[in-house]
Amino acid sequence: MTELRTTLTRRLMTHIVGTVLLFVLASTSAHAELTSAKIERWMVTLEPVKDWIHEQGTGLDQKKLLSAGSGGMAGMFERALSEVERAGKLESFSAMLKQHGYHSPQSWVEESTEVMRTFVAVNMGGKIPDAAAIEAQLETLQSSALAESQRAMMETMLKGTLAMLDEVKSVSKEDIETLRPYIKGIEQRLGHRH
């Protein structure tokens, strides 16, 4: 019984800490103003970043670069930057980004997160899915008959979706309106077809 209580307490504390961190990140990001200059600078970097990744060949784990995880978009970009660092390519990546006006890879990650969360918010058109339904799926998943690896993958995906929803909720109407004229250009650069 004590072991169960300890486990539940740990899970509750982990959840609380995670929620607080997401709130802090969302609050910080919500106060950052998205400008046309930021969007345009970021859009210009998309091709050079793709080219840089391609030039690295097998030095980078391509699956880790923009893989989904439980940390939402911010976590996705942070994991990609960690992979670049792990591969010993951070200096090269930084030099390429500096050519486009970024003082560090971290500043590019922050701007990428800001633009992409706003991009998702615009595409959702104000119709943000209900987080309670996703949380219910997470609870159901715990008692499912799926193999542990499948359950872990689904859990990561659902937690990532929840984190992304929290990020998208923090996007201001001003940022949405600033980004709206750039939607087609971003979609083209990302390879989306509409």
ROTI-241916 format. One line per field, with one value per atom (N, C-alpha, C): residue number from 0; residue in one letter; chain; atom name; x, y, z. Coordinates in steps of 0.05 Angstrom, whole numbers. Layout:
N
doti NUM / ...
lumlum A / ...
torvo A / ...
bavo CA / ...
u X / ...
v Y / ...
w Z / ...
***
This chain:
194
doti 0 / 0 / 0 / 1 / 1 / 1 / 2 / 2 / 2 / 3 / 3 / 3 / 4 / 4 / 4 / 5 / 5 / 5 / 6 / 6 / 6 / 7 / 7 / 7 / 8 / 8 / 8 / 9 / 9 / 9 / 10 / 10 / 10 / 11 / 11 / 11 / 12 / 12 / 12 / 13 / 13 / 13 / 14 / 14 / 14 / 15 / 15 / 15 / 16 / 16 / 16 / 17 / 17 / 17 / 18 / 18 / 18 / 19 / 19 / 19 / 20 / 20 / 20 / 21 / 21 / 21 / 22 / 22 / 22 / 23 / 23 / 23 / 24 / 24 / 24 / 25 / 25 / 25 / 26 / 26 / 26 / 27 / 27 / 27 / 28 / 28 / 28 / 29 / 29 / 29 / 30 / 30 / 30 / 31 / 31 / 31 / 32 / 32 / 32 / 33 / 33 / 33 / 34 / 34 / 34 / 35 / 35 / 35 / 36 / 36 / 36 / 37 / 37 / 37 / 38 / 38 / 38 / 39 / 39 / 39 / 40 / 40 / 40 / 41 / 41 / 41 / 42 / 42 / 42 / 43 / 43 / 43 / 44 / 44 / 44 / 45 / 45 / 45 / 46 / 46 / 46 / 47 / 47 / 47 / 48 / 48 / 48 / 49 / 49 / 49 / 50 / 50 / 50 / 51 / 51 / 51 / 52 / 52 / 52 / 53 / 53 / 53 / 54 / 54 / 54 / 55 / 55 / 55 / 56 / 56 / 56 / 57 / 57 / 57 / 58 / 58 / 58 / 59 / 59 / 59 / 60 / 60 / 60 / 61 / 61 / 61 / 62 / 62 / 62 / 63 / 63 / 63 / 64 / 64 / 64 / 65 / 65 / 65 / 66 / 66 / 66 / 67 / 67 / 67 / 68 / 68 / 68 / 69 / 69 / 69 / 70 / 70 / 70 / 71 / 71 / 71 / 72 / 72 / 72 / 73 / 73 / 73 / 74 / 74 / 74 / 75 / 75 / 75 / 76 / 76 / 76 / 77 / 77 / 77 / 78 / 78 / 78 / 79 / 79 / 79 / 80 / 80 / 80 / 81 / 81 / 81 / 82 / 82 / 82 / 83 / 83 / 83 / 84 / 84 / 84 / 85 / 85 / 85 / 86 / 86 / 86 / 87 / 87 / 87 / 88 / 88 / 88 / 89 / 89 / 89 / 90 / 90 / 90 / 91 / 91 / 91 / 92 / 92 / 92 / 93 / 93 / 93 / 94 / 94 / 94 / 95 / 95 / 95 / 96 / 96 / 96 / 97 / 97 / 97 / 98 / 98 / 98 / 99 / 99 / 99 / 100 / 100 / 100 / 101 / 101 / 101 / 102 / 102 / 102 / 103 / 103 / 103 / 104 / 104 / 104 / 105 / 105 / 105 / 106 / 106 / 106 / 107 / 107 / 107 / 108 / 108 / 108 / 109 / 109 / 109 / 110 / 110 / 110 / 111 / 111 / 111 / 112 / 112 / 112 / 113 / 113 / 113 / 114 / 114 / 114 / 115 / 115 / 115 / 116 / 116 / 116 / 117 / 117 / 117 / 118 / 118 / 118 / 119 / 119 / 119 / 120 / 120 / 120 / 121 / 121 / 121 / 122 / 122 / 122 / 123 / 123 / 123 / 124 / 124 / 124 / 125 / 125 / 125 / 126 / 126 / 126 / 127 / 127 / 127 / 128 / 128 / 128 / 129 / 129 / 129 / 130 / 130 / 130 / 131 / 131 / 131 / 132 / 132 / 132 / 133 / 133 / 133 / 134 / 134 / 134 / 135 / 135 / 135 / 136 / 136 / 136 / 137 / 137 / 137 / 138 / 138 / 138 / 139 / 139 / 139 / 140 / 140 / 140 / 141 / 141 / 141 / 142 / 142 / 142 / 143 / 143 / 143 / 144 / 144 / 144 / 145 / 145 / 145 / 146 / 146 / 146 / 147 / 147 / 147 / 148 / 148 / 148 / 149 / 149 / 149 / 150 / 150 / 150 / 151 / 151 / 151 / 152 / 152 / 152 / 153 / 153 / 153 / 154 / 154 / 154 / 155 / 155 / 155 / 156 / 156 / 156 / 157 / 157 / 157 / 158 / 158 / 158 / 159 / 159 / 159 / 160 / 160 / 160 / 161 / 161 / 161 / 162 / 162 / 162 / 163 / 163 / 163 / 164 / 164 / 164 / 165 / 165 / 165 / 166 / 166 / 166 / 167 / 167 / 167 / 168 / 168 / 168 / 169 / 169 / 169 / 170 / 170 / 170 / 171 / 171 / 171 / 172 / 172 / 172 / 173 / 173 / 173 / 174 / 174 / 174 / 175 / 175 / 175 / 176 / 176 / 176 / 177 / 177 / 177 / 178 / 178 / 178 / 179 / 179 / 179 / 180 / 180 / 180 / 181 / 181 / 181 / 182 / 182 / 182 / 183 / 183 / 183 / 184 / 184 / 184 / 185 / 185 / 185 / 186 / 186 / 186 / 187 / 187 / 187 / 188 / 188 / 188 / 189 / 189 / 189 / 190 / 190 / 190 / 191 / 191 / 191 / 192 / 192 / 192 / 193 / 193 / 193
lumlum M / M / M / T / T / T / E / E / E / L / L / L / R / R / R / T / T / T / T / T / T / L / L / L / T / T / T / R / R / R / R / R / R / L / L / L / M / M / M / T / T / T / H / H / H / I / I / I / V / V / V / G / G / G / T / T / T / V / V / V / L / L / L / L / L / L / F / F / F / V / V / V / L / L / L / A / A / A / S / S / S / T / T / T / S / S / S / A / A / A / H / H / H / A / A / A / E / E / E / L / L / L / T / T / T / S / S / S / A / A / A / K / K / K / I / I / I / E / E / E / R / R / R / W / W / W / M / M / M / V / V / V / T / T / T / L / L / L / E / E / E / P / P / P / V / V / V / K / K / K / D / D / D / W / W / W / I / I / I / H / H / H / E / E / E / Q / Q / Q / G / G / G / T / T / T / G / G / G / L / L / L / D / D / D / Q / Q / Q / K / K / K / K / K / K / L / L / L / L / L / L / S / S / S / A / A / A / G / G / G / S / S / S / G / G / G / G / G / G / M / M / M / A / A / A / G / G / G / M / M / M / F / F / F / E / E / E / R / R / R / A / A / A / L / L / L / S / S / S / E / E / E / V / V / V / E / E / E / R / R / R / A / A / A / G / G / G / K / K / K / L / L / L / E / E / E / S / S / S / F / F / F / S / S / S / A / A / A / M / M / M / L / L / L / K / K / K / Q / Q / Q / H / H / H / G / G / G / Y / Y / Y / H / H / H / S / S / S / P / P / P / Q / Q / Q / S / S / S / W / W / W / V / V / V / E / E / E / E / E / E / S / S / S / T / T / T / E / E / E / V / V / V / M / M / M / R / R / R / T / T / T / F / F / F / V / V / V / A / A / A / V / V / V / N / N / N / M / M / M / G / G / G / G / G / G / K / K / K / I / I / I / P / P / P / D / D / D / A / A / A / A / A / A / A / A / A / I / I / I / E / E / E / A / A / A / Q / Q / Q / L / L / L / E / E / E / T / T / T / L / L / L / Q / Q / Q / S / S / S / S / S / S / A / A / A / L / L / L / A / A / A / E / E / E / S / S / S / Q / Q / Q / R / R / R / A / A / A / M / M / M / M / M / M / E / E / E / T / T / T / M / M / M / L / L / L / K / K / K / G / G / G / T / T / T / L / L / L / A / A / A / M / M / M / L / L / L / D / D / D / E / E / E / V / V / V / K / K / K / S / S / S / V / V / V / S / S / S / K / K / K / E / E / E / D / D / D / I / I / I / E / E / E / T / T / T / L / L / L / R / R / R / P / P / P / Y / Y / Y / I / I / I / K / K / K / G / G / G / I / I / I / E / E / E / Q / Q / Q / R / R / R / L / L / L / G / G / G / H / H / H / R / R / R / H / H / H
torvo A / A / A / A / A / A / A / A / A / A / A / A / A / A / A / A / A / A / A / A / A / A / A / A / A / A / A / A / A / A / A / A / A / A / A / A / A / A / A / A / A / A / A / A / A / A / A / A / A / A / A / A / A / A / A / A / A / A / A / A / A / A / A / A / A / A / A / A / A / A / A / A / A / A / A / A / A / A / A / A / A / A / A / A / A / A / A / A / A / A / A / A / A / A / A / A / A / A / A / A / A / A / A / A / A / A / A / A / A / A / A / A / A / A / A / A / A / A / A / A / A / A / A / A / A / A / A / A / A / A / A / A / A / A / A / A / A / A / A / A / A / A / A / A / A / A / A / A / A / A / A / A / A / A / A / A / A / A / A / A / A / A / A / A / A / A / A / A / A / A / A / A / A / A / A / A / A / A / A / A / A / A / A / A / A / A / A / A / A / A / A / A / A / A / A / A / A / A / A / A / A / A / A / A / A / A / A / A / A / A / A / A / A / A / A / A / A / A / A / A / A / A / A / A / A / A / A / A / A / A / A / A / A / A / A / A / A / A / A / A / A / A / A / A / A / A / A / A / A / A / A / A / A / A / A / A / A / A / A / A / A / A / A / A / A / A / A / A / A / A / A / A / A / A / A / A / A / A / A / A / A / A / A / A / A / A / A / A / A / A / A / A / A / A / A / A / A / A / A / A / A / A / A / A / A / A / A / A / A / A / A / A / A / A / A / A / A / A / A / A / A / A / A / A / A / A / A / A / A / A / A / A / A / A / A / A / A / A / A / A / A / A / A / A / A / A / A / A / A / A / A / A / A / A / A / A / A / A / A / A / A / A / A / A / A / A / A / A / A / A / A / A / A / A / A / A / A / A / A / A / A / A / A / A / A / A / A / A / A / A / A / A / A / A / A / A / A / A / A / A / A / A / A / A / A / A / A / A / A / A / A / A / A / A / A / A / A / A / A / A / A / A / A / A / A / A / A / A / A / A / A / A / A / A / A / A / A / A / A / A / A / A / A / A / A / A / A / A / A / A / A / A / A / A / A / A / A / A / A / A / A / A / A / A / A / A / A / A / A / A / A / A / A / A / A / A / A / A / A / A / A / A / A / A / A / A / A / A / A / A / A / A / A / A / A / A / A / A / A / A / A / A / A / A / A / A / A / A / A / A / A / A / A / A / A / A / A / A / A / A / A / A / A / A / A / A / A / A / A / A / A / A / A / A / A / A / A / A / A / A / A / A / A / A / A / A / A / A / A / A / A / A / A / A / A / A / A / A / A / A / A / A / A / A / A / A / A / A / A / A / A / A / A / A / A / A / A / A / A / A / A / A
bavo N / CA / C / N / CA / C / N / CA / C / N / CA / C / N / CA / C / N / CA / C / N / CA / C / N / CA / C / N / CA / C / N / CA / C / N / CA / C / N / CA / C / N / CA / C / N / CA / C / N / CA / C / N / CA / C / N / CA / C / N / CA / C / N / CA / C / N / CA / C / N / CA / C / N / CA / C / N / CA / C / N / CA / C / N / CA / C / N / CA / C / N / CA / C / N / CA / C / N / CA / C / N / CA / C / N / CA / C / N / CA / C / N / CA / C / N / CA / C / N / CA / C / N / CA / C / N / CA / C / N / CA / C / N / CA / C / N / CA / C / N / CA / C / N / CA / C / N / CA / C / N / CA / C / N / CA / C / N / CA / C / N / CA / C / N / CA / C / N / CA / C / N / CA / C / N / CA / C / N / CA / C / N / CA / C / N / CA / C / N / CA / C / N / CA / C / N / CA / C / N / CA / C / N / CA / C / N / CA / C / N / CA / C / N / CA / C / N / CA / C / N / CA / C / N / CA / C / N / CA / C / N / CA / C / N / CA / C / N / CA / C / N / CA / C / N / CA / C / N / CA / C / N / CA / C / N / CA / C / N / CA / C / N / CA / C / N / CA / C / N / CA / C / N / CA / C / N / CA / C / N / CA / C / N / CA / C / N / CA / C / N / CA / C / N / CA / C / N / CA / C / N / CA / C / N / CA / C / N / CA / C / N / CA / C / N / CA / C / N / CA / C / N / CA / C / N / CA / C / N / CA / C / N / CA / C / N / CA / C / N / CA / C / N / CA / C / N / CA / C / N / CA / C / N / CA / C / N / CA / C / N / CA / C / N / CA / C / N / CA / C / N / CA / C / N / CA / C / N / CA / C / N / CA / C / N / CA / C / N / CA / C / N / CA / C / N / CA / C / N / CA / C / N / CA / C / N / CA / C / N / CA / C / N / CA / C / N / CA / C / N / CA / C / N / CA / C / N / CA / C / N / CA / C / N / CA / C / N / CA / C / N / CA / C / N / CA / C / N / CA / C / N / CA / C / N / CA / C / N / CA / C / N / CA / C / N / CA / C / N / CA / C / N / CA / C / N / CA / C / N / CA / C / N / CA / C / N / CA / C / N / CA / C / N / CA / C / N / CA / C / N / CA / C / N / CA / C / N / CA / C / N / CA / C / N / CA / C / N / CA / C / N / CA / C / N / CA / C / N / CA / C / N / CA / C / N / CA / C / N / CA / C / N / CA / C / N / CA / C / N / CA / C / N / CA / C / N / CA / C / N / CA / C / N / CA / C / N / CA / C / N / CA / C / N / CA / C / N / CA / C / N / CA / C / N / CA / C / N / CA / C / N / CA / C / N / CA / C / N / CA / C / N / CA / C / N / CA / C / N / CA / C / N / CA / C / N / CA / C / N / CA / C / N / CA / C / N / CA / C / N / CA / C / N / CA / C / N / CA / C / N / CA / C / N / CA / C / N / CA / C / N / CA / C / N / CA / C / N / CA / C / N / CA / C / N / CA / C / N / CA / C / N / CA / C / N / CA / C
u 16 / 0 / 17 / 39 / 57 / 70 / 78 / 91 / 72 / 46 / 26 / 23 / 22 / 19 / 43 / 67 / 91 / 91 / 83 / 81 / 61 / 37 / 17 / 26 / 39 / 50 / 70 / 88 / 108 / 95 / 75 / 61 / 46 / 34 / 20 / 39 / 62 / 82 / 94 / 99 / 109 / 89 / 63 / 42 / 41 / 42 / 40 / 64 / 88 / 112 / 110 / 102 / 99 / 79 / 56 / 36 / 46 / 60 / 72 / 92 / 109 / 129 / 115 / 94 / 80 / 67 / 56 / 44 / 64 / 88 / 109 / 118 / 122 / 130 / 109 / 84 / 62 / 60 / 63 / 61 / 83 / 107 / 130 / 126 / 117 / 113 / 90 / 70 / 47 / 54 / 74 / 83 / 102 / 113 / 131 / 114 / 119 / 104 / 115 / 97 / 105 / 103 / 124 / 125 / 129 / 122 / 126 / 156 / 173 / 202 / 211 / 201 / 208 / 199 / 174 / 163 / 179 / 184 / 199 / 227 / 241 / 268 / 267 / 247 / 245 / 239 / 221 / 214 / 239 / 256 / 280 / 299 / 298 / 317 / 308 / 283 / 273 / 289 / 293 / 309 / 338 / 352 / 379 / 381 / 361 / 361 / 357 / 338 / 334 / 359 / 372 / 397 / 419 / 421 / 442 / 438 / 413 / 407 / 415 / 407 / 413 / 444 / 459 / 488 / 501 / 488 / 500 / 500 / 484 / 483 / 477 / 493 / 488 / 498 / 509 / 519 / 497 / 473 / 450 / 429 / 417 / 395 / 370 / 363 / 341 / 314 / 310 / 285 / 283 / 305 / 304 / 301 / 307 / 307 / 281 / 260 / 233 / 213 / 221 / 202 / 184 / 160 / 140 / 148 / 140 / 146 / 125 / 130 / 110 / 113 / 132 / 136 / 125 / 107 / 95 / 115 / 109 / 127 / 153 / 152 / 176 / 195 / 184 / 200 / 211 / 196 / 205 / 230 / 229 / 251 / 275 / 270 / 292 / 305 / 289 / 301 / 318 / 309 / 324 / 351 / 350 / 375 / 393 / 382 / 399 / 412 / 398 / 409 / 432 / 428 / 450 / 474 / 470 / 492 / 505 / 489 / 499 / 517 / 509 / 525 / 550 / 554 / 577 / 575 / 551 / 546 / 536 / 536 / 524 / 538 / 564 / 580 / 573 / 571 / 564 / 535 / 517 / 489 / 487 / 501 / 501 / 512 / 533 / 545 / 525 / 511 / 491 / 469 / 459 / 438 / 446 / 471 / 481 / 481 / 485 / 483 / 456 / 436 / 408 / 398 / 417 / 409 / 403 / 407 / 402 / 428 / 426 / 450 / 458 / 439 / 445 / 424 / 431 / 411 / 386 / 391 / 368 / 349 / 359 / 341 / 324 / 337 / 322 / 301 / 308 / 289 / 265 / 270 / 248 / 230 / 242 / 226 / 211 / 223 / 210 / 186 / 189 / 167 / 145 / 152 / 132 / 116 / 131 / 118 / 100 / 111 / 96 / 72 / 73 / 50 / 28 / 36 / 17 / 5 / 23 / 14 / -7 / -3 / -22 / -48 / -46 / -70 / -86 / -73 / -88 / -102 / -88 / -99 / -122 / -122 / -144 / -168 / -164 / -187 / -203 / -190 / -204 / -219 / -216 / -229 / -209 / -202 / -182 / -196 / -186 / -198 / -199 / -218 / -222 / -200 / -185 / -163 / -174 / -198 / -209 / -212 / -219 / -222 / -195 / -174 / -147 / -138 / -144 / -136 / -151 / -176 / -191 / -178 / -169 / -155 / -129 / -116 / -91 / -98 / -120 / -128 / -136 / -150 / -159 / -134 / -115 / -91 / -76 / -77 / -63 / -73 / -98 / -109 / -113 / -102 / -106 / -88 / -95 / -80 / -57 / -51 / -29 / -2 / 16 / 43 / 55 / 74 / 85 / 97 / 111 / 123 / 102 / 80 / 59 / 45 / 41 / 28 / 45 / 72 / 90 / 89 / 89 / 88 / 62 / 40 / 14 / 13 / 24 / 24 / 40 / 63 / 80 / 65 / 52 / 37 / 15 / -1 / -23 / -13 / 8 / 19 / 30 / 41 / 51 / 28 / 6 / -18 / -29 / -29 / -38 / -20 / 6 / 25 / 22 / 17 / 13 / -12 / -33 / -58 / -54 / -39 / -33 / -17 / 2 / 17 / -1 / -18 / -36 / -55 / -65 / -83 / -70 / -44 / -30 / -25 / -32 / -27 / -47 / -36 / -54 / -67 / -89 / -104 / -86 / -70 / -52 / -32 / -20 / -1 / -14 / -38 / -53 / -57 / -65 / -70 / -44 / -22 / 4 / 13 / 8 / 18 / 0 / -26 / -45 / -36 / -26 / -17 / 5 / 19 / 42 / 35 / 11 / 3 / 10 / 2 / 8 / 38 / 53 / 82 / 95 / 85 / 96 / 89 / 64 / 55 / 72 / 77 / 94 / 122 / 134 / 161 / 162 / 140 / 139 / 131 / 122 / 115 / 86 / 69 / 41 / 27 / 8 / -7 / -36 / -46 / -74 / -87
v -24 / 0 / 25 / 25 / 48 / 52 / 29 / 31 / 44 / 36 / 47 / 77 / 85 / 113 / 129 / 118 / 131 / 135 / 114 / 115 / 136 / 136 / 155 / 184 / 187 / 214 / 223 / 205 / 212 / 220 / 205 / 211 / 238 / 243 / 268 / 291 / 288 / 310 / 314 / 292 / 295 / 310 / 303 / 316 / 346 / 352 / 380 / 396 / 385 / 399 / 403 / 382 / 384 / 406 / 407 / 427 / 455 / 458 / 484 / 493 / 474 / 481 / 489 / 474 / 481 / 508 / 514 / 540 / 562 / 558 / 578 / 582 / 560 / 562 / 576 / 569 / 581 / 610 / 617 / 645 / 662 / 651 / 665 / 668 / 647 / 649 / 667 / 668 / 684 / 714 / 721 / 749 / 757 / 738 / 744 / 751 / 775 / 784 / 773 / 761 / 751 / 774 / 779 / 801 / 791 / 807 / 800 / 795 / 811 / 807 / 780 / 772 / 745 / 723 / 725 / 705 / 703 / 725 / 726 / 715 / 723 / 712 / 682 / 672 / 644 / 629 / 640 / 626 / 624 / 644 / 644 / 622 / 614 / 593 / 565 / 561 / 534 / 518 / 530 / 516 / 511 / 531 / 526 / 505 / 505 / 484 / 456 / 454 / 428 / 420 / 439 / 432 / 424 / 438 / 432 / 404 / 397 / 370 / 349 / 354 / 335 / 332 / 354 / 353 / 337 / 334 / 320 / 290 / 280 / 252 / 235 / 215 / 196 / 206 / 230 / 241 / 247 / 251 / 258 / 235 / 230 / 210 / 225 / 221 / 235 / 231 / 208 / 202 / 220 / 226 / 242 / 272 / 280 / 309 / 323 / 313 / 325 / 304 / 286 / 265 / 276 / 266 / 274 / 263 / 276 / 267 / 278 / 276 / 285 / 314 / 329 / 357 / 377 / 369 / 388 / 398 / 420 / 431 / 441 / 454 / 463 / 440 / 418 / 394 / 382 / 383 / 372 / 387 / 414 / 429 / 427 / 425 / 421 / 394 / 373 / 347 / 347 / 361 / 364 / 377 / 399 / 413 / 395 / 379 / 360 / 339 / 331 / 311 / 324 / 349 / 363 / 365 / 372 / 373 / 346 / 325 / 298 / 290 / 298 / 290 / 307 / 326 / 344 / 364 / 371 / 389 / 417 / 422 / 447 / 472 / 471 / 494 / 500 / 479 / 482 / 493 / 482 / 491 / 520 / 527 / 554 / 574 / 566 / 584 / 588 / 567 / 570 / 589 / 586 / 603 / 632 / 636 / 664 / 678 / 664 / 676 / 687 / 678 / 687 / 704 / 714 / 734 / 723 / 697 / 686 / 686 / 695 / 696 / 669 / 650 / 623 / 603 / 577 / 557 / 559 / 565 / 567 / 589 / 611 / 632 / 623 / 607 / 596 / 576 / 560 / 540 / 555 / 576 / 592 / 604 / 616 / 628 / 607 / 584 / 562 / 553 / 550 / 541 / 562 / 587 / 609 / 609 / 607 / 608 / 583 / 560 / 535 / 532 / 541 / 539 / 558 / 581 / 599 / 588 / 576 / 563 / 542 / 525 / 505 / 518 / 539 / 553 / 564 / 575 / 586 / 563 / 541 / 518 / 505 / 507 / 496 / 514 / 538 / 557 / 561 / 560 / 564 / 539 / 517 / 492 / 473 / 480 / 464 / 440 / 416 / 392 / 392 / 377 / 376 / 359 / 372 / 358 / 336 / 339 / 318 / 291 / 292 / 268 / 254 / 270 / 258 / 247 / 261 / 251 / 225 / 223 / 198 / 175 / 181 / 161 / 152 / 171 / 164 / 144 / 150 / 133 / 105 / 104 / 78 / 63 / 77 / 64 / 48 / 58 / 45 / 17 / 12 / -15 / -31 / -21 / -34 / -59 / -76 / -101 / -98 / -73 / -68 / -77 / -84 / -90 / -65 / -68 / -45 / -25 / -34 / -15 / 2 / -11 / 3 / 22 / 13 / 30 / 55 / 51 / 74 / 93 / 82 / 99 / 116 / 103 / 117 / 138 / 131 / 150 / 174 / 170 / 193 / 210 / 198 / 212 / 229 / 216 / 230 / 253 / 248 / 270 / 292 / 285 / 306 / 322 / 309 / 323 / 342 / 333 / 351 / 375 / 370 / 392 / 412 / 401 / 418 / 435 / 423 / 437 / 460 / 455 / 476 / 499 / 491 / 511 / 528 / 515 / 529 / 547 / 539 / 556 / 582 / 582 / 606 / 626 / 620 / 638 / 661 / 685 / 709 / 713 / 727 / 734 / 752 / 769 / 786 / 770 / 749 / 732 / 717 / 708 / 694 / 712 / 737 / 756 / 764 / 765 / 772 / 749 / 724 / 701 / 695 / 701 / 693 / 698 / 722 / 726 / 708 / 695 / 679 / 649 / 641 / 613 / 598 / 608 / 594 / 591 / 612 / 610 / 590 / 589 / 569 / 541 / 537 / 511 / 502 / 520 / 513 / 505 / 520 / 513 / 487 / 481 / 456 / 432 / 438 / 416 / 407 / 424 / 417 / 424 / 408 / 413 / 418 / 440 / 447 / 456
w 0 / 0 / 0 / 16 / 17 / -10 / -23 / -49 / -70 / -69 / -87 / -82 / -57 / -49 / -59 / -56 / -65 / -96 / -110 / -139 / -148 / -135 / -142 / -136 / -113 / -106 / -127 / -135 / -155 / -181 / -190 / -215 / -213 / -190 / -186 / -187 / -173 / -173 / -201 / -215 / -243 / -260 / -257 / -272 / -265 / -239 / -230 / -241 / -238 / -248 / -278 / -293 / -322 / -329 / -315 / -321 / -315 / -293 / -287 / -308 / -317 / -337 / -363 / -371 / -395 / -393 / -369 / -365 / -367 / -355 / -357 / -385 / -400 / -428 / -444 / -440 / -455 / -448 / -423 / -415 / -427 / -427 / -438 / -468 / -481 / -510 / -518 / -501 / -507 / -507 / -492 / -490 / -512 / -526 / -548 / -572 / -583 / -606 / -632 / -647 / -673 / -693 / -707 / -726 / -754 / -774 / -802 / -807 / -795 / -798 / -788 / -765 / -754 / -773 / -782 / -799 / -825 / -837 / -863 / -859 / -838 / -833 / -829 / -814 / -809 / -835 / -851 / -877 / -895 / -895 / -912 / -903 / -877 / -868 / -874 / -881 / -885 / -906 / -929 / -950 / -941 / -931 / -922 / -900 / -882 / -861 / -873 / -892 / -905 / -920 / -934 / -949 / -930 / -907 / -888 / -877 / -870 / -860 / -881 / -906 / -928 / -931 / -929 / -931 / -909 / -886 / -864 / -868 / -886 / -892 / -868 / -863 / -842 / -815 / -814 / -789 / -769 / -779 / -762 / -764 / -741 / -741 / -751 / -776 / -789 / -774 / -762 / -748 / -723 / -711 / -686 / -691 / -715 / -721 / -716 / -727 / -723 / -715 / -698 / -689 / -668 / -668 / -648 / -621 / -601 / -574 / -555 / -530 / -510 / -504 / -515 / -508 / -527 / -545 / -563 / -584 / -596 / -617 / -605 / -582 / -569 / -564 / -554 / -548 / -574 / -595 / -621 / -630 / -630 / -639 / -620 / -594 / -575 / -579 / -584 / -590 / -615 / -635 / -660 / -655 / -639 / -633 / -616 / -598 / -583 / -601 / -622 / -641 / -656 / -664 / -678 / -660 / -635 / -616 / -612 / -608 / -604 / -627 / -651 / -675 / -679 / -661 / -663 / -686 / -693 / -716 / -708 / -682 / -672 / -683 / -684 / -694 / -723 / -739 / -768 / -771 / -755 / -756 / -748 / -727 / -716 / -738 / -751 / -772 / -794 / -802 / -824 / -815 / -790 / -781 / -778 / -769 / -766 / -793 / -815 / -842 / -847 / -832 / -836 / -813 / -797 / -776 / -749 / -744 / -718 / -702 / -676 / -660 / -649 / -649 / -639 / -649 / -648 / -656 / -638 / -612 / -593 / -602 / -612 / -621 / -645 / -662 / -685 / -675 / -656 / -644 / -632 / -617 / -605 / -626 / -647 / -668 / -684 / -689 / -703 / -687 / -661 / -644 / -645 / -643 / -644 / -670 / -692 / -718 / -722 / -716 / -721 / -703 / -678 / -660 / -671 / -681 / -693 / -719 / -735 / -760 / -754 / -734 / -726 / -717 / -701 / -691 / -714 / -734 / -757 / -772 / -776 / -790 / -774 / -748 / -732 / -734 / -741 / -744 / -719 / -696 / -671 / -661 / -675 / -667 / -654 / -629 / -615 / -602 / -608 / -597 / -566 / -556 / -527 / -514 / -496 / -482 / -464 / -454 / -436 / -451 / -476 / -492 / -496 / -500 / -503 / -476 / -454 / -428 / -422 / -430 / -426 / -442 / -466 / -482 / -468 / -455 / -440 / -417 / -403 / -381 / -392 / -413 / -425 / -435 / -445 / -455 / -433 / -408 / -386 / -382 / -387 / -382 / -408 / -430 / -455 / -457 / -476 / -480 / -500 / -507 / -526 / -513 / -531 / -522 / -509 / -490 / -476 / -495 / -516 / -534 / -549 / -557 / -571 / -552 / -527 / -507 / -502 / -500 / -495 / -518 / -543 / -567 / -567 / -562 / -562 / -540 / -516 / -494 / -501 / -513 / -522 / -542 / -561 / -581 / -569 / -551 / -538 / -520 / -506 / -489 / -506 / -529 / -547 / -558 / -564 / -573 / -552 / -527 / -505 / -502 / -504 / -502 / -525 / -549 / -572 / -569 / -558 / -554 / -534 / -513 / -494 / -507 / -524 / -538 / -557 / -571 / -590 / -576 / -552 / -537 / -529 / -526 / -517 / -539 / -564 / -586 / -586 / -588 / -587 / -614 / -613 / -638 / -656 / -643 / -658 / -674 / -661 / -675 / -698 / -694 / -715 / -739 / -734 / -756 / -770 / -754 / -766 / -785 / -777 / -792 / -816 / -814 / -835 / -863 / -870 / -898 / -908 / -890 / -897 / -898 / -893 / -892 / -917 / -940 / -965 / -970 / -964 / -968 / -949 / -924 / -905 / -915 / -923 / -933 / -956 / -975 / -998 / -989 / -971 / -961 / -945 / -932 / -916 / -933 / -958 / -976 / -974 / -962 / -960 / -986 / -993 / -1018 / -1011 / -1022 / -1018 / -1043
***
